[in-house]
Amino acid sequence: DNSTVVVRPEHAKLTSGKGDLSGTVENIVYFGTDTHIHVRLDSSESFTVRQQNTRSAGCGFERGDKVGISIGNDAAQVLRD
């Protein structure tokens, strides 16, 4: 049996410390109301985190930053193939 774990990008949070996953920021794309931060995981897969923008600050990360990604227990779903 094969399974796929899916997480909505707005349910993941970036941290400069350790997280459930870790990787490197590859790209940051501003979309007006939110920013998509594209991360290359240490396991080589890509992962996108969506952060809602605020007036006072940017996303807080830059390309090349090492980051952790935290995912809440209720944020992931397992899809069986």
BELJO-V100819 format. One line per field, one symbol per residue. ss: DSSP state (~ for helix, > for strand, _ for the rest). psi: psi as a letter, one per 20 degrees, with the letter a starting at -180 (. if undefined). A space follows every 50 residues. Layout:
ss: ???
psi: ???
This chain:
ss: __>>>>>_~~~>>>>_____>>>>>>>>>>___>>>>>>>>____>>>>> >>_____________>>>>>>____>>>>>_
psi: pqqppqpphiiqpqqibqahrqapphqpopkehrppoppoqhjirqpppp ppqrhiraijqqpippqqpppqhjiqqppp.
